[in-house]
Amino acid sequence: MVAVLTKIFGTDNLGLAEDVVQDSLVEAISQWQYKGIPDNPSAWLFRVAKNKAINVVNREKYKRKYSKESAHFLQSEWTAEPVLDDLFSEQQIMDDQLRMIFMCCHPAITPDSQIALALKTLCGFSIPEIGKAFLTSEENINKRLVRARQKIREIKIPFEVPKGNDLESRLQTVLNTIYLLFNEGYSASKGNDIIRYELCEEAIRLAGIIISSNTIQEKSTVFALQALMQLNAARFKSRQDADGNILTLEEQNRLLWDFTLMEKGFKNLEKSTVSNQMSSFHILATISAYHCSAINYASTDWKSILALYEKLLQIDNSPIVLLNRAVAISKVNGAKAAITELKKIEGAPMFKSYHHYYSALGTFYMETGDYKTAMARIAE
C-alpha cells in the first residue's frame, strides 16, 4: 500500500503515503471489530486506501506536488479514480514494491537507515518493532528514518528501477541490504531472541519480489542469494533445543529440517548457475548446499567446503570469512592448523566483542587437549 501510494504522491510525500496507510488500518480495526473481518481483507484495505488517496488529492491538489507520472490525472476526480484503479492492480502493486526496494536501498542512504526504511515501508514493521530488532531506542530509529527521507528529498531519489550500467551496482546494494536483514534475523546480534524468524521471512520475500520481476533480466546473483537464505532457513527448527539454547550443526536433529524449503533452495542454486557470474552469494549458497545434502554431520564434504572458502577469500577476505574458513581447516587439517590461522586474525577489532571467535578458538584448544588454554579462551 505504501509503495503504490508513493507512486501516486511522489517520493517527496512518502510520509503522506504512510499516513494514508495508517488511517486505513485504523479504520479496519474500528470496523472489523463490529462488522467482522471481510472475505478479502487485502482488497478491503486497498479500496479504503484508494478512496482516502482520492480524498487527499481532491483536498490538497493545489498544495502538493505529486509524481510527474500521475500529477496530470490527479487534478480531476473524473480521471483520478480510473488512474488509481489501475495503480492498485496486482501487477502495478508488484512493480511498485520493486521500485520501493530500490528507493529504500539507494547507496546515498546509509546502511543502517536503508534497513530501517526497508523494514518500515516495505515490511510494515512499527518503529518499536524495528527498535527491538536492533536493540536501540525508538528515538534512534526515528532519527534514521528522518535522515533517510531527508536524503530522498535532497537528491530527489527517483521512484524507479535503475537502467543500464546503474542497475548492476544498485542491485548489488539492494541484495546486500536484504542479506544484512536476513543475517540479523538468522543470528540476532542484539536482544534476547537468538533467531528473529520474521526478519528472515521478510528478507526471503523481498528477494522473491526481485526474482518475479520482468524488469530485471540478469538474476543469477539474486537466485544465489535466495538459495543461500532458503537453505539456511530450512534448518531453523533444529537450531535451538527445548530451552532455547543454540545447537551446532553436529548437534542438530536433521529430521527437523524443512525439506520443502530446502528443495526450493537447491532449485534456486541451480538457476543461479545459468550465467558465468560468480559472487560471494554463489559460493556461500554452495557451502550451505554441502551442509544440507550431507546425510549426517560425519559425512560432510569438508574438503570441498574448504576449497570453496579459498575461492571466497578472493572476493571477500573479511575476518568473518577467515573465521569460518578456520572451522573447515580444523576438519581437514586438524585443530592445530586452525589455531594457527585464527592467531593471524586475533587482533581484528570486530573480534573484541565477537563471542564466536573465542568459542571457536576454545574448541580447537580442547581438541588438542590443552584444556587450560581452552577455558581461558572461552571465558574471554
FENPE-V704757 format. One record per residue. N is the residue number from 1. SS is DSSP state (H for helix, E for strand, C for the rest). PSI is psi in whole degrees, 0 to 359 (none if undefined). OMEGA is omega as a letter, one per 40 degrees, with the letter a starting at -180 (999 if undefined). Layout:
((N;SS;PSI;OMEGA) (N;SS;PSI;OMEGA))
This chain:
((1;C;317;i) (2;H;320;a) (3;H;314;a) (4;H;315;a) (5;H;330;i) (6;H;324;i) (7;H;322;a) (8;H;310;a) (9;H;339;a) (10;C;157;a) (11;H;335;i) (12;H;336;a) (13;H;35;i) (14;H;320;i) (15;H;322;i) (16;H;318;i) (17;H;317;i) (18;H;324;i) (19;H;319;i) (20;H;319;i) (21;H;317;i) (22;H;315;i) (23;H;322;i) (24;H;320;i) (25;H;322;i) (26;H;318;i) (27;H;323;i) (28;H;314;i) (29;H;319;a) (30;H;312;a) (31;H;320;a) (32;H;335;i) (33;H;327;a) (34;H;325;a) (35;H;350;a) (36;C;160;a) (37;C;130;a) (38;C;164;a) (39;C;324;i) (40;C;85;a) (41;H;321;a) (42;H;314;a) (43;H;321;i) (44;H;313;a) (45;H;318;i) (46;H;321;i) (47;H;316;i) (48;H;317;i) (49;H;319;i) (50;H;315;i) (51;H;321;i) (52;H;325;i) (53;H;319;i) (54;H;318;i) (55;H;318;i) (56;H;316;a) (57;H;314;a) (58;H;324;a) (59;H;327;a) (60;H;23;a) (61;C;339;i) (62;C;354;a) (63;C;334;a) (64;C;156;i) (65;C;116;a) (66;C;176;a) (67;C;147;a) (68;H;326;a) (69;H;327;a) (70;H;354;a) (71;H;316;a) (72;C;317;a) (73;H;335;a) (74;H;357;a) (75;H;342;a) (76;C;137;i) (77;H;339;i) (78;H;328;i) (79;H;336;a) (80;H;315;a) (81;H;312;i) (82;H;326;i) (83;H;316;i) (84;H;325;i) (85;H;317;i) (86;H;319;a) (87;H;335;i) (88;C;13;i) (89;C;159;a) (90;H;315;a) (91;H;319;i) (92;H;322;i) (93;H;314;i) (94;H;316;a) (95;H;320;a) (96;H;328;i) (97;H;322;i) (98;H;316;i) (99;H;321;a) (100;H;322;i) (101;H;313;a) (102;H;327;i) (103;H;314;a) (104;H;329;a) (105;C;28;i) (106;C;135;a) (107;C;342;i) (108;C;342;i) (109;C;136;a) (110;C;150;a) (111;H;318;a) (112;H;324;i) (113;H;327;i) (114;H;311;a) (115;H;317;i) (116;H;316;a) (117;H;320;i) (118;H;316;i) (119;H;322;a) (120;H;310;a) (121;H;330;a) (122;H;326;a) (123;C;352;i) (124;C;19;i) (125;C;141;i) (126;C;164;i) (127;H;317;i) (128;H;323;i) (129;H;319;i) (130;H;318;i) (131;H;320;i) (132;H;320;a) (133;H;325;a) (134;C;15;i) (135;C;55;i) (136;C;167;a) (137;C;159;i) (138;H;328;i) (139;H;318;i) (140;H;320;i) (141;H;318;i) (142;H;319;i) (143;H;318;i) (144;H;318;a) (145;H;321;i) (146;H;316;i) (147;H;318;a) (148;H;313;a) (149;H;324;i) (150;H;318;i) (151;H;322;i) (152;H;317;i) (153;H;318;a) (154;H;310;a) (155;C;7;i) (156;C;57;i) (157;C;122;a) (158;C;151;i) (159;C;76;a) (160;C;163;i) (161;C;125;a) (162;C;163;a) (163;C;166;i) (164;C;218;a) (165;H;334;a) (166;H;335;a) (167;H;318;a) (168;H;313;a) (169;H;321;i) (170;H;323;i) (171;H;321;i) (172;H;322;i) (173;H;317;i) (174;H;313;a) (175;H;322;i) (176;H;320;i) (177;H;316;i) (178;H;320;a) (179;H;323;i) (180;H;319;i) (181;H;315;i) (182;H;316;a) (183;H;324;i) (184;H;327;i) (185;H;322;a) (186;H;322;i) (187;C;79;a) (188;C;127;a) (189;C;344;a) (190;C;161;i) (191;C;181;a) (192;C;342;a) (193;C;125;i) (194;C;322;i) (195;C;130;i) (196;C;89;a) (197;H;321;a) (198;H;327;i) (199;H;318;i) (200;H;319;i) (201;H;320;i) (202;H;322;i) (203;H;317;i) (204;H;321;i) (205;H;316;a) (206;H;319;i) (207;H;325;i) (208;H;325;i) (209;H;318;a) (210;H;319;i) (211;H;323;a) (212;H;351;a) (213;C;139;i) (214;C;348;a) (215;C;321;a) (216;C;120;a) (217;C;314;a) (218;C;105;a) (219;C;14;a) (220;H;313;a) (221;H;328;i) (222;H;315;i) (223;H;320;a) (224;H;316;i) (225;H;316;a) (226;H;320;i) (227;H;315;i) (228;H;313;a) (229;H;319;a) (230;H;319;i) (231;H;322;i) (232;H;318;a) (233;H;334;a) (234;C;341;a) (235;C;7;a) (236;H;310;a) (237;H;342;a) (238;H;1;a) (239;C;348;i) (240;E;147;i) (241;C;185;a) (242;C;335;a) (243;C;3;i) (244;C;6;i) (245;C;143;a) (246;E;140;i) (247;C;140;i) (248;C;168;i) (249;H;321;a) (250;H;328;a) (251;H;347;a) (252;C;145;i) (253;C;106;a) (254;H;346;i) (255;H;343;i) (256;H;354;a) (257;C;148;i) (258;C;95;a) (259;H;337;i) (260;H;313;i) (261;H;323;i) (262;H;319;i) (263;H;321;i) (264;H;320;i) (265;H;316;i) (266;H;319;a) (267;H;319;i) (268;H;326;i) (269;H;320;i) (270;H;319;i) (271;H;332;a) (272;C;349;a) (273;C;5;a) (274;C;337;i) (275;C;177;a) (276;C;7;a) (277;C;145;i) (278;C;106;a) (279;C;172;i) (280;H;329;i) (281;H;321;i) (282;H;313;a) (283;H;314;a) (284;H;321;i) (285;H;322;i) (286;H;321;i) (287;H;315;i) (288;H;324;i) (289;H;322;i) (290;H;319;i) (291;H;317;a) (292;H;330;a) (293;H;350;i) (294;C;131;a) (295;C;321;i) (296;C;173;a) (297;H;322;a) (298;H;332;a) (299;H;7;i) (300;C;133;a) (301;C;80;a) (302;H;330;i) (303;H;317;i) (304;H;322;i) (305;H;317;i) (306;H;320;i) (307;H;323;i) (308;H;321;i) (309;H;326;i) (310;H;321;i) (311;H;320;a) (312;H;326;i) (313;H;333;i) (314;C;339;i) (315;C;319;a) (316;C;105;i) (317;C;38;a) (318;C;159;i) (319;H;325;a) (320;H;316;i) (321;H;319;i) (322;H;324;i) (323;H;312;i) (324;H;325;i) (325;H;323;a) (326;H;325;i) (327;H;315;i) (328;H;322;i) (329;H;319;a) (330;H;328;a) (331;H;332;a) (332;H;315;a) (333;H;358;i) (334;C;163;a) (335;H;324;a) (336;H;320;i) (337;H;322;i) (338;H;319;i) (339;H;317;i) (340;H;318;a) (341;H;319;a) (342;H;329;i) (343;H;331;a) (344;C;336;a) (345;C;15;a) (346;C;328;a) (347;C;4;a) (348;C;127;a) (349;H;322;a) (350;H;340;a) (351;H;354;i) (352;H;328;a) (353;H;22;a) (354;C;100;a) (355;H;335;a) (356;H;326;i) (357;H;311;a) (358;H;327;i) (359;H;316;i) (360;H;315;a) (361;H;318;i) (362;H;320;i) (363;H;318;a) (364;H;320;i) (365;H;323;i) (366;H;322;a) (367;H;334;i) (368;H;353;a) (369;C;1;i) (370;C;78;a) (371;H;328;a) (372;H;311;i) (373;H;323;i) (374;H;313;a) (375;H;322;i) (376;H;320;a) (377;H;316;i) (378;H;324;i) (379;H;332;i) (380;C;none;999))
